[in-house]
Amino acid sequence: MQFSVRVTDYQKKMMLNICDADLLGKKIIQDDLTMHISESYYGERFVDQEEAESLLKNSSIINMVGNKTISLSIELGIGSENGVKIISGVPFLIIFNM
């Protein structure tokens, strides 16, 4: 299982943008809303599940997209199904650990 990630610093905190690798470059459209899962935001590099787990555990701010990514975060106790938003069948979740 592969994930696409971009790691940045935001206000001295590690911010992780992570998505299912197969969603990279896709546009999600629902009603008047269009979201682009862009390479510039999510596509710095590809990682395997082990590295994705480590990044999820060590990030303060996480923007995640995709069934595999969000399922992994919930399994790790990082994400919660209560916060998941679905846009055109694709789950999105943002986590802030300050």
N, C-alpha and C positions, 0 to 999 in steps of 0.2 A: 504494500500500500504506500503510495507516494503522496506527499503534501507539497504545496508551493508556499514558500515563506519569504517575508521581508522583515528584518529586525532593524529597528531604529531606536534612538534615544528620544524621549519626549519628557521635558522638564525633569531631567536626571533620572528617569524611570525607563526600564526596558519595555518597548512597545513591540508587540508581535502581530503582524498581519499574516493570517494563515488560511489557506483554503484547500479543498480537495483538488489535486493536480489537474483532474479532468475538467474542472470548471474555469481554469485560467483562460482569460480572453473572451469568455462568454458574456452575452448581454442577457439580463433577466428583465422581462417586461411584464408588468401587471397594471392594468388600467392606465393611468397617466404617469406611472412611475417606471423609469428605466434605470437599472443599475448595471454598470459595467464592471466586471470582475477583472480589473486591468492588471497587466504585467507590471506597470509602474508602481502599483500599490501592493500587489501580492506576489510578484514574480522575481524576487532576487535570486532564489535558488530552490532546488528540489531537495527534500529530505525524506528519510524513511521514518517509520513509525517510532522507533526508539529515539531519534533526535527530536521528532515532533513532540513526544512526551516530555523530554527534558526542557524544550523551549516553552511549552505550555506551563510547566511547573515553575519556571523561573521568571516569567514575565509579569509585569505589573498591570499592563494594559494589553488586552487581546481583542482583536477584531477577527472573527472567524466566520467562514462560509462553507457550507456543504455538510451532507449527512455524515460522512466519515469523520471529518474534523470535529464536529459538534458531539457526535457519539463518543469519540475519544476523550474529549474534555469532560463530558458527564461521567464517563467511567472513572476518570482520575479524580473526580470530586471537585473539579474546577468550575465547570459550567452547571447550569440548572435548566431543566426543561421549561421552567416557568418564564425564563427570560428570552426564550427562542422566538423569533419572528419568522414567519414563512412568507416569502414573496415568490409567487408563481411556482410553488412547490419546492423552492430552495430555502433551507434554513439559514438564518443569520443570527449571530450572538455576539454581544460586546461585553467584556468583563473589565472592571476597574478594581484593582487591588491596591489601595493607597495605604 
